[in-house]
Amino acid sequence: MANGDGFSMRVTGFCGLGQGTLAQCFASGSVEDIIQAPGDFCIAFEGQGETMLLSSLYCVTNYFYADTPDGFFHGASVMEVLQQARLPWRTNYRALADFIQLGHVVDNDSLHAAVRRVPPASMLRYKDGKLSITTYPWERFHHRQVPQNDPAQALNALNQFIGRYADDDTIVSMSAGFDSRVILSAMLKNGIKPKLLCMGFDRSTDVQAARFFSKKFGLELDCVELSMDDYVDQGRKIASLTNGTKSAENWHTSVYVHKSGYAPGSRILIGSNGEFARTYYLDRGIWGLAGLVADYGGSQAIQQFWRKKLKQSFAPDEAALFPAELQYQLSGEGLEQRIDRLTALSNPRLLPGLDRFYLNQRVRNFIGNGLKLVAERYQWHSPFLDQNWVSAVEGLDRQWKLGSNWHRYAIAQNHPEILEFPQTGYAGPMRERAPFLYWLLWKKGAAEVGYADYDTWFRQGPLYDRFMSNSPALERFLGADYVRRLQQTGTQAYSAPKMGMLLALCEFGAGIDEMRLAG
């Protein structure tokens, strides 16, 4: 869109302000009104020799840029920016090590050293060959007149969000988990009968839960069964859209919306960031108890947490074959720098710091990849990314977050019949409060059944064959020595998450090679 002042406007994601209102806010300099507008987005304004990018509060929506001697380039994926800027490939080994050890990149990094992600709550302005970045602090938009430790406040924010954005044509991404149950409870509370969408086969826990709720409340249901061929057909596109940082065991997000039968462009509600009302990283076992004790321990406790949390996915003899820059990042001084960086992003106290890390890092850089894939077919919304809900939940005491107690409370208040379907691992209906020693599953029920056999898919058949034939594309990330060994020994002993990571890098690398040939 272009306005009368000669500026064009491009909205990536969803913004609750209309284009006319956005243009007025931009013309008047009302940057903060745009940043905290409902929705999740990045907006590009261009014209009169300048470019301005404005991002929403959490900016889970992927958007990237490169500031180069030849100009300023931006787009919705790393590949899009590379195509515009015609940049040669340069691996960001710090980001690659983050992906290997955490399953996602951190902060505003991408796998390319010159391509950055637009930070949340920010204004980027490029004019006269110079880029300036203003990022507004979290406290600027949160904790305003929000009662502390009031679970009803968060519940009201949830229900109001549903009342604004949902109707009987809205889809709910349904599983057996807490987040989708909370969303369904709010919709039924509002008198809305949504459509349900789930994935898996007959025995899958999520399918059984979705069928239970569909039958009980008379809701339309579409169940999508995944197949290995879907991953073969869509892998290259998925890796490109998610910038090489969505492991293949998580590609189902694209597959199930691609195969679903509801109309393209439909509105879908997803429980992304529901974990913000839980204790995602330390909610079970001795770690949960230690987290409570160390909550006021500051940096030392956080450092110890990250030291134990970071994965060593590759054996020492494998890592010794990596490029020197990657070896540095995964051990010794480089590893200590990673721990320090993660600690700084999780301060000042252990559990609240990890809550904030979950939203600002994992939701943006891991879950955001999944939402990018959903957006290829549907318009997604999450009530748990609403500013009012986030502020209210951050003010809750830890008792509401341990054991998913706020979720249980919300379901019981909104539509208690949803509690009837058992919580995975427990017998009998879901409880309104987490039982004592809940992390030990002391009253065991049926074990969770997944929706794909990744262990088999990744070790044999067409997906594995495709990976091995394209494995030279891994050289730009992991080096020629490692690829030669991989081709000699195979990957039969690799875990599904390790193979999923390699598949993502392989398809992304092959996509880069294709782009170079086409260019």
HELIX and SHEET records of a PDB file:
HELIX    1   1 GLN A   19  SER A   28  1                                  10    
HELIX    2   2 VAL A   31  ILE A   35  1                                   5    
HELIX    3   3 VAL A   78  ALA A   85  1                                   8    
HELIX    4   4 TYR A   93  LEU A  102  1                                  10    
HELIX    5   5 TRP A  138  ARG A  140  5                                   3    
HELIX    6   6 PRO A  151  TYR A  165  1                                  15    
HELIX    7   7 PHE A  178  LYS A  189  1                                  12    
HELIX    8   8 THR A  205  PHE A  217  1                                  13    
HELIX    9   9 MET A  228  LEU A  241  1                                  14    
HELIX   10  10 ALA A  248  ASN A  250  5                                   3    
HELIX   11  11 HIS A  252  LYS A  259  1                                   8    
HELIX   12  12 GLY A  274  ALA A  277  5                                   4    
HELIX   13  13 GLY A  285  VAL A  293  1                                   9    
HELIX   14  14 SER A  299  LYS A  309  1                                  11    
HELIX   15  15 PRO A  316  ALA A  319  1                                   4    
HELIX   16  16 ALA A  324  LEU A  330  1                                   7    
HELIX   17  17 GLY A  332  LEU A  345  1                                  14    
HELIX   18  18 LEU A  350  PHE A  357  1                                   8    
HELIX   19  19 TYR A  358  ILE A  367  3                                  10    
HELIX   20  20 GLY A  368  VAL A  374  1                                   7    
HELIX   21  21 PRO A  383  LEU A  385  5                                   3    
HELIX   22  22 GLN A  387  GLU A  394  1                                   8    
HELIX   23  23 ARG A  398  TRP A  400  5                                   3    
HELIX   24  24 LEU A  402  SER A  404  5                                   3    
HELIX   25  25 ASN A  405  ASN A  414  1                                  10    
HELIX   26  26 PRO A  416  GLU A  420  5                                   5    
HELIX   27  27 TYR A  438  LEU A  440  5                                   3    
HELIX   28  28 TYR A  454  TRP A  457  1                                   4    
HELIX   29  29 PRO A  462  ASN A  470  1                                   9    
HELIX   30  30 SER A  471  LEU A  474  5                                   4    
HELIX   31  31 GLU A  475  LEU A  478  1                                   4    
HELIX   32  32 ALA A  480  THR A  489  1                                  10    
HELIX   33  33 ALA A  496  ALA A  518  1                                  23    
SHEET    1   A 5 SER A   8  CYS A  15  0                                        
SHEET    2   A 5 GLY A  39  GLY A  47 -1                                        
SHEET    3   A 5 GLU A  50  SER A  55 -1                                        
SHEET    4   A 5 SER A 122  LYS A 127 -1                                        
SHEET    5   A 5 LYS A 130  THR A 135 -1                                        
SHEET    1   B 3 GLY A  71  GLY A  75  0                                        
SHEET    2   B 3 PHE A  64  THR A  68 -1                                        
SHEET    3   B 3 ARG A 116  ARG A 117 -1                                        
SHEET    1   C 5 LEU A 221  VAL A 224  0                                        
SHEET    2   C 5 LYS A 195  MET A 199  1                                        
SHEET    3   C 5 ILE A 171  SER A 173  1                                        
SHEET    4   C 5 ARG A 267  LEU A 269  1                                        
SHEET    5   C 5 GLN A 379  HIS A 381  1                                        
END                                                                             
